[in-house]
Amino acid sequence: MSDRILYDYWRSTAAYRVRIVLHLKGLEHDHKSVDLVKGAQSGVGFKMLNPHGRVPYLIDGEVGLNQSLAICEYLDEVYPEPTILPGDAATRARIRGAAQIIACDVHPLNNLSVLNYLKGELGQDEDAVRDWYHHWIDTGFRALEEQAEAAAGPYLFGDRVTLADICLAPQMYNARRFRMNLEPYPGLVEIDKKLLEHDAFRAARPEAQEDAN
Ligand SMILES: N[C@@H](CCC(=O)N[C@@H](CS)C(=O)NCC(=O)O)C(=O)O
Protein backbone atom coordinates (compact mmCIF):
# COMPACT_ATOMS: atom_id res chain seq x y z
CA MET A 1 0.00 0.00 0.00
CA SER A 2 1.45 3.35 -1.07
CA ASP A 3 1.22 6.50 1.06
CA ARG A 4 0.23 8.28 -2.13
CA ILE A 5 -3.46 7.85 -2.95
CA LEU A 6 -5.38 9.39 -5.83
CA TYR A 7 -9.13 9.65 -5.39
CA ASP A 8 -10.44 9.65 -8.91
CA TYR A 9 -12.96 8.31 -11.37
CA TRP A 10 -12.04 6.71 -14.66
CA ARG A 11 -14.03 9.20 -16.74
CA SER A 12 -13.02 12.32 -14.82
CA THR A 13 -11.19 14.73 -17.10
CA ALA A 14 -9.59 16.55 -14.18
CA ALA A 15 -8.38 13.32 -12.54
CA TYR A 16 -7.04 12.12 -15.91
CA ARG A 17 -4.62 15.11 -15.84
CA VAL A 18 -3.23 14.07 -12.47
CA ARG A 19 -2.92 10.43 -13.55
CA ILE A 20 -0.77 11.53 -16.50
CA VAL A 21 1.57 13.49 -14.23
CA LEU A 22 1.90 10.62 -11.74
CA HIS A 23 2.85 8.23 -14.54
CA LEU A 24 5.12 10.75 -16.26
CA LYS A 25 7.12 11.18 -13.09
CA GLY A 26 7.03 7.47 -12.26
CA LEU A 27 5.35 8.07 -8.90
CA GLU A 28 3.87 4.96 -7.32
CA HIS A 29 0.32 5.44 -6.11
CA ASP A 30 -2.93 3.71 -5.24
CA HIS A 31 -6.32 4.68 -6.62
CA LYS A 32 -9.59 5.03 -4.81
CA SER A 33 -12.54 5.25 -7.13
CA VAL A 34 -15.22 7.84 -6.38
CA ASP A 35 -18.21 6.83 -8.51
CA LEU A 36 -19.47 10.14 -9.85
CA VAL A 37 -22.45 8.55 -11.59
CA LYS A 38 -23.67 7.09 -8.29
CA GLY A 39 -23.05 10.40 -6.49
CA ALA A 40 -20.20 9.17 -4.27
CA GLN A 41 -18.59 12.63 -4.53
CA SER A 42 -21.43 14.00 -2.37
CA GLY A 43 -21.19 11.23 0.26
CA VAL A 44 -20.18 12.16 3.81
CA GLY A 45 -16.99 10.07 3.69
CA PHE A 46 -15.53 11.77 0.62
CA LYS A 47 -16.76 15.23 1.63
CA MET A 48 -14.92 14.95 4.94
CA LEU A 49 -11.78 14.58 2.87
CA ASN A 50 -12.65 17.11 0.18
CA PRO A 51 -15.51 19.47 1.14
CA HIS A 52 -15.64 20.65 -2.48
CA GLY A 53 -17.00 17.21 -3.41
CA ARG A 54 -15.05 16.75 -6.61
CA VAL A 55 -12.26 14.60 -7.94
CA PRO A 56 -9.31 14.53 -8.14
CA TYR A 57 -8.12 14.54 -4.57
CA LEU A 58 -4.53 13.49 -3.87
CA ILE A 59 -2.99 12.33 -0.63
CA ASP A 60 0.80 12.46 -0.73
CA GLY A 61 2.01 11.33 2.68
CA GLU A 62 0.91 14.06 5.08
CA VAL A 63 -0.37 16.35 2.33
CA GLY A 64 -3.96 16.33 1.01
CA LEU A 65 -4.80 18.40 -2.08
CA ASN A 66 -7.71 19.17 -4.38
CA GLN A 67 -7.87 20.95 -7.78
CA SER A 68 -6.07 19.24 -10.64
CA LEU A 69 -3.86 22.13 -11.75
CA ALA A 70 -2.76 22.80 -8.17
CA ILE A 71 -1.98 19.09 -7.74
CA CYS A 72 -0.04 18.93 -11.03
CA GLU A 73 2.06 21.96 -10.04
CA TYR A 74 2.61 20.59 -6.53
CA LEU A 75 3.87 17.30 -8.01
CA ASP A 76 6.13 19.24 -10.36
CA GLU A 77 7.67 21.22 -7.52
CA VAL A 78 8.18 18.28 -5.20
CA TYR A 79 9.19 15.74 -7.88
CA PRO A 80 10.75 17.98 -10.55
CA GLU A 81 11.88 15.36 -13.09
CA PRO A 82 10.77 15.49 -15.81
CA THR A 83 9.32 18.96 -15.45
CA ILE A 84 5.94 19.76 -16.97
CA LEU A 85 6.72 23.49 -16.88
CA PRO A 86 9.99 23.88 -18.79
CA GLY A 87 11.55 27.06 -20.13
CA ASP A 88 11.81 30.65 -19.00
CA ALA A 89 9.16 32.62 -17.12
CA ALA A 90 7.40 33.76 -20.29
CA THR A 91 7.29 30.24 -21.74
CA ARG A 92 5.97 28.81 -18.47
CA ALA A 93 3.28 31.50 -18.37
CA ARG A 94 2.25 30.61 -21.93
CA ILE A 95 2.09 26.91 -21.04
CA ARG A 96 -0.10 27.72 -18.02
CA GLY A 97 -2.24 29.97 -20.23
CA ALA A 98 -2.88 27.15 -22.72
CA ALA A 99 -3.64 24.71 -19.87
CA GLN A 100 -6.06 27.20 -18.33
CA ILE A 101 -7.97 27.67 -21.58
CA ILE A 102 -9.05 24.07 -21.10
CA ALA A 103 -9.10 23.76 -17.32
CA CYS A 104 -10.64 27.16 -16.50
CA ASP A 105 -12.57 28.27 -19.58
CA VAL A 106 -13.86 25.03 -21.16
CA HIS A 107 -14.07 22.27 -18.59
CA PRO A 108 -16.08 24.08 -15.85
CA LEU A 109 -18.88 24.74 -18.34
CA ASN A 110 -19.04 21.10 -19.36
CA ASN A 111 -18.71 19.11 -16.18
CA LEU A 112 -21.28 16.65 -14.89
CA SER A 113 -23.08 18.97 -12.46
CA VAL A 114 -23.49 21.66 -15.16
CA LEU A 115 -24.86 19.13 -17.69
CA ASN A 116 -27.25 17.73 -15.08
CA TYR A 117 -28.45 21.25 -14.26
CA LEU A 118 -29.09 21.98 -17.95
CA LYS A 119 -31.05 18.73 -18.31
CA GLY A 120 -32.83 18.90 -14.97
CA GLU A 121 -33.60 22.40 -13.65
CA LEU A 122 -33.43 24.08 -17.09
CA GLY A 123 -35.27 21.28 -18.94
CA GLN A 124 -32.91 21.13 -21.94
CA ASP A 125 -33.03 18.07 -24.21
CA GLU A 126 -30.09 15.89 -25.29
CA ASP A 127 -29.49 17.85 -28.52
CA ALA A 128 -29.32 21.20 -26.72
CA VAL A 129 -26.95 19.81 -24.09
CA ARG A 130 -24.69 18.32 -26.79
CA ASP A 131 -24.65 21.65 -28.67
CA TRP A 132 -23.70 23.43 -25.44
CA TYR A 133 -20.93 20.92 -24.83
CA HIS A 134 -19.52 21.25 -28.35
CA HIS A 135 -19.78 25.04 -28.32
CA TRP A 136 -17.52 25.50 -25.29
CA ILE A 137 -14.97 22.99 -26.49
CA ASP A 138 -14.90 24.73 -29.88
CA THR A 139 -14.10 28.13 -28.32
CA GLY A 140 -11.12 26.66 -26.50
CA PHE A 141 -9.92 24.42 -29.32
CA ARG A 142 -9.97 27.28 -31.85
CA ALA A 143 -7.53 29.23 -29.70
CA LEU A 144 -5.33 26.20 -29.05
CA GLU A 145 -5.29 25.22 -32.72
CA GLU A 146 -3.31 28.39 -33.43
CA GLN A 147 -0.77 27.34 -30.82
CA ALA A 148 -0.67 23.84 -32.31
CA GLU A 149 -0.04 25.15 -35.80
CA ALA A 150 2.74 27.46 -34.58
CA ALA A 151 4.40 24.69 -32.51
CA ALA A 152 7.59 23.03 -33.68
CA GLY A 153 6.06 19.76 -32.43
CA PRO A 154 5.55 17.02 -31.65
CA TYR A 155 3.71 18.53 -28.67
CA LEU A 156 2.00 21.89 -28.00
CA PHE A 157 5.22 23.54 -26.80
CA GLY A 158 7.87 21.63 -28.72
CA ASP A 159 9.56 18.36 -27.89
CA ARG A 160 8.69 18.15 -24.19
CA VAL A 161 5.36 17.19 -22.67
CA THR A 162 3.99 20.13 -20.71
CA LEU A 163 1.02 20.97 -18.52
CA ALA A 164 -0.74 22.18 -21.67
CA ASP A 165 -0.56 18.70 -23.28
CA ILE A 166 -1.65 17.18 -19.98
CA CYS A 167 -4.85 19.24 -20.19
CA LEU A 168 -5.28 18.73 -23.94
CA ALA A 169 -5.38 14.92 -24.13
CA PRO A 170 -8.27 14.47 -21.64
CA GLN A 171 -10.25 17.21 -23.38
CA MET A 172 -9.72 15.52 -26.76
CA TYR A 173 -11.00 12.29 -25.17
CA ASN A 174 -14.13 14.15 -24.05
CA ALA A 175 -14.64 15.74 -27.43
CA ARG A 176 -14.55 12.30 -29.06
CA ARG A 177 -16.79 10.83 -26.40
CA PHE A 178 -19.38 13.50 -27.19
CA ARG A 179 -18.97 12.84 -30.93
CA MET A 180 -17.53 16.21 -31.82
CA ASN A 181 -16.22 16.75 -35.34
CA LEU A 182 -12.48 17.31 -34.90
CA GLU A 183 -11.71 18.20 -38.52
CA PRO A 184 -11.43 21.96 -37.77
CA TYR A 185 -8.49 21.25 -35.44
CA PRO A 186 -5.94 19.20 -37.44
CA GLY A 187 -2.98 20.46 -35.39
CA LEU A 188 -4.57 19.34 -32.14
CA VAL A 189 -5.51 15.96 -33.62
CA GLU A 190 -1.90 15.42 -34.70
CA ILE A 191 -0.52 16.35 -31.27
CA ASP A 192 -3.09 14.17 -29.52
CA LYS A 193 -2.03 11.22 -31.68
CA LYS A 194 1.56 11.69 -30.54
CA LEU A 195 0.50 12.06 -26.91
CA LEU A 196 -1.42 8.80 -27.03
CA GLU A 197 1.78 7.02 -28.10
CA HIS A 198 3.44 8.18 -24.88
CA ASP A 199 3.53 5.55 -22.09
CA ALA A 200 2.32 7.94 -19.36
CA PHE A 201 -0.68 9.01 -21.43
CA ARG A 202 -1.50 5.42 -22.33
CA ALA A 203 -1.40 4.32 -18.70
CA ALA A 204 -3.62 7.24 -17.65
CA ARG A 205 -6.34 6.87 -20.28
CA PRO A 206 -9.83 6.16 -18.94
CA GLU A 207 -10.18 2.65 -20.41
CA ALA A 208 -6.96 1.54 -18.70
CA GLN A 209 -8.37 2.27 -15.22
CA GLU A 210 -9.58 -0.49 -12.90
CA ASP A 211 -12.95 1.17 -12.31
CA ALA A 212 -13.67 1.56 -16.06
CA ASN A 213 -17.00 0.08 -17.05
N1 LIG B 1 -11.42 22.59 -11.22
C1 LIG B 1 -11.48 21.27 -10.71
C2 LIG B 1 -12.64 20.54 -11.36
C3 LIG B 1 -12.93 19.23 -10.69
C4 LIG B 1 -14.20 18.63 -11.26
O1 LIG B 1 -15.12 19.32 -11.71
N2 LIG B 1 -14.23 17.30 -11.24
C5 LIG B 1 -15.38 16.63 -11.76
C6 LIG B 1 -14.98 15.41 -12.55
S1 LIG B 1 -14.05 15.84 -13.98
C7 LIG B 1 -16.25 16.17 -10.61
O2 LIG B 1 -15.77 15.68 -9.61
N3 LIG B 1 -17.55 16.35 -10.78
C8 LIG B 1 -18.50 15.95 -9.81
C9 LIG B 1 -19.74 16.75 -9.91
O3 LIG B 1 -19.82 17.64 -10.77
O4 LIG B 1 -20.64 16.45 -9.12
C10 LIG B 1 -10.16 20.54 -10.99
O5 LIG B 1 -9.48 20.91 -11.96
O6 LIG B 1 -9.80 19.62 -10.24
Ligand as a Chemical Component Dictionary entry (heavy atoms), coordinates in Angstrom:
data_LIG
# 
_chem_comp.id                   LIG 
_chem_comp.type                 NON-POLYMER 
_chem_comp.pdbx_formal_charge   0 
_chem_comp.three_letter_code    LIG 
# 
loop_
_chem_comp_atom.comp_id 
_chem_comp_atom.atom_id 
_chem_comp_atom.alt_atom_id 
_chem_comp_atom.type_symbol 
_chem_comp_atom.charge 
_chem_comp_atom.model_Cartn_x 
_chem_comp_atom.model_Cartn_y 
_chem_comp_atom.model_Cartn_z 
_chem_comp_atom.pdbx_ordinal 
LIG N1  N1  N 0 -11.424 22.593 -11.219 1  
LIG C1  C1  C 0 -11.479 21.266 -10.714 2  
LIG C2  C2  C 0 -12.636 20.544 -11.360 3  
LIG C3  C3  C 0 -12.933 19.234 -10.685 4  
LIG C4  C4  C 0 -14.200 18.630 -11.257 5  
LIG O1  O1  O 0 -15.123 19.319 -11.705 6  
LIG N2  N2  N 0 -14.228 17.295 -11.242 7  
LIG C5  C5  C 0 -15.380 16.630 -11.760 8  
LIG C6  C6  C 0 -14.982 15.408 -12.553 9  
LIG S1  S1  S 0 -14.049 15.839 -13.985 10 
LIG C7  C7  C 0 -16.247 16.173 -10.610 11 
LIG O2  O2  O 0 -15.767 15.679 -9.610  12 
LIG N3  N3  N 0 -17.555 16.348 -10.783 13 
LIG C8  C8  C 0 -18.496 15.950 -9.814  14 
LIG C9  C9  C 0 -19.737 16.749 -9.908  15 
LIG O3  O3  O 0 -19.816 17.635 -10.773 16 
LIG O4  O4  O 0 -20.639 16.452 -9.115  17 
LIG C10 C10 C 0 -10.161 20.538 -10.991 18 
LIG O5  O5  O 0 -9.484  20.910 -11.961 19 
LIG O6  O6  O 0 -9.804  19.623 -10.240 20 
# 
loop_
_chem_comp_bond.comp_id 
_chem_comp_bond.atom_id_1 
_chem_comp_bond.atom_id_2 
_chem_comp_bond.value_order 
_chem_comp_bond.pdbx_ordinal 
LIG N1  C1  SING 1  
LIG C1  C2  SING 2  
LIG C1  C10 SING 3  
LIG C2  C3  SING 4  
LIG C3  C4  SING 5  
LIG C4  O1  DOUB 6  
LIG C4  N2  SING 7  
LIG N2  C5  SING 8  
LIG C5  C6  SING 9  
LIG C5  C7  SING 10 
LIG C6  S1  SING 11 
LIG C7  O2  DOUB 12 
LIG C7  N3  SING 13 
LIG N3  C8  SING 14 
LIG C8  C9  SING 15 
LIG C9  O3  DOUB 16 
LIG C9  O4  SING 17 
LIG C10 O5  DOUB 18 
LIG C10 O6  SING 19 
# 
